[in-house]
Amino acid sequence: MKNLSKAFFLFIGFMMTQITSFAQCAMCRASVENNVSNGETTIGAGLNTGILYLFTMPYLIAAVIGFLWYRNAKKRKSKFVFQGEKF
C-alpha cells in the first residue's frame, strides 16, 4: 500500500507540472499566428494548455480504472483466505 501511495503522489506531481507543447494542428497554428501578428498572445498559451489537458485525460481515466480494478481484486482475494489457508 505504501508503494501505491508513493506512485499516486508521483503521478499527481507529474500531472501538476507544466510542460510546454509546440504541437498544433494546421488550423490552430494559423489562428494563433494570426492573433500573434495582431498583438494577442494569450490565445496560444490557452490552446497549448487545452492540448495538454486533452492529452492527459485518457491516461488519468486508465489510472483510475486500474486502481479500482486492483482494489476490487484485492478485496476478492481476501474473501478466499480463511484462517491462514488459501482455497
C-alpha positions as CSV (number, residue, x, y, z in Angstrom):
1,M,0.0,0.0,0.0
2,K,2.9,2.3,0.7
3,N,4.3,1.8,-2.8
4,L,0.8,2.5,-4.3
5,S,0.5,5.8,-2.4
6,K,4.0,6.8,-3.5
7,A,3.1,6.1,-7.1
8,F,-0.1,8.0,-6.8
9,F,1.6,11.1,-5.4
10,L,4.3,10.8,-8.1
11,F,1.7,10.6,-10.8
12,I,-0.1,13.7,-9.4
13,G,3.2,15.5,-9.2
14,F,3.9,14.8,-12.9
15,M,0.4,15.9,-13.8
16,M,0.7,19.2,-12.0
17,T,3.9,20.2,-13.7
18,Q,3.5,22.4,-16.7
19,I,5.1,21.1,-19.9
20,T,5.3,23.4,-22.9
21,S,4.0,21.8,-26.0
22,F,4.6,23.1,-29.5
23,A,2.4,20.5,-31.4
24,Q,-0.6,22.0,-33.0
25,C,-2.8,21.3,-35.9
26,A,-2.6,23.4,-39.1
27,M,-5.8,25.4,-38.4
28,C,-4.9,26.0,-34.8
29,R,-1.4,27.2,-35.8
30,A,-2.8,29.6,-38.4
31,S,-5.3,31.0,-35.9
32,V,-2.5,31.5,-33.3
33,E,-0.2,33.1,-35.9
34,N,-2.9,35.5,-37.0
35,N,-3.6,36.5,-33.4
36,V,0.1,36.9,-32.5
37,S,0.5,39.2,-35.6
38,N,-2.3,41.3,-34.2
39,G,-0.7,41.5,-30.8
40,E,-2.7,38.9,-28.9
41,T,-0.5,36.2,-27.2
42,T,-2.9,34.7,-24.7
43,I,-4.8,32.5,-27.2
44,G,-1.6,30.5,-27.9
45,A,-1.0,29.7,-24.3
46,G,-4.6,28.7,-23.7
47,L,-4.5,26.5,-26.8
48,N,-1.4,24.7,-25.5
49,T,-3.0,24.2,-22.1
50,G,-6.1,22.7,-23.8
51,I,-4.0,20.3,-25.8
52,L,-2.2,19.1,-22.7
53,Y,-5.5,18.7,-20.9
54,L,-6.9,16.5,-23.7
55,F,-3.6,14.6,-23.8
56,T,-3.7,13.6,-20.1
57,M,-7.3,12.6,-19.8
58,P,-7.1,9.1,-21.3
59,Y,-4.1,8.3,-19.0
60,L,-5.9,9.6,-16.0
61,I,-9.0,7.5,-16.8
62,A,-6.9,4.4,-17.3
63,A,-5.1,5.0,-14.0
64,V,-8.5,5.3,-12.1
65,I,-9.8,2.2,-13.8
66,G,-6.6,0.3,-12.9
67,F,-6.7,1.4,-9.3
68,L,-10.4,0.4,-9.0
69,W,-9.6,-3.0,-10.6
70,Y,-6.6,-3.5,-8.2
71,R,-8.7,-2.6,-5.2
72,N,-11.5,-4.9,-6.2
73,A,-9.1,-7.8,-6.9
74,K,-7.5,-7.3,-3.5
75,K,-10.9,-7.5,-1.8
76,R,-11.9,-10.5,-3.8
77,K,-8.7,-12.3,-2.9
78,S,-9.1,-11.5,0.9
79,K,-12.5,-13.2,0.8
80,F,-10.9,-16.6,-0.2
81,V,-8.4,-16.6,2.6
82,F,-9.8,-18.4,5.6
83,Q,-7.8,-18.9,8.8
84,G,-4.5,-18.6,7.0
85,E,-5.2,-21.2,4.4
86,K,-5.9,-20.5,0.8
87,F,-8.7,-22.4,-1.0
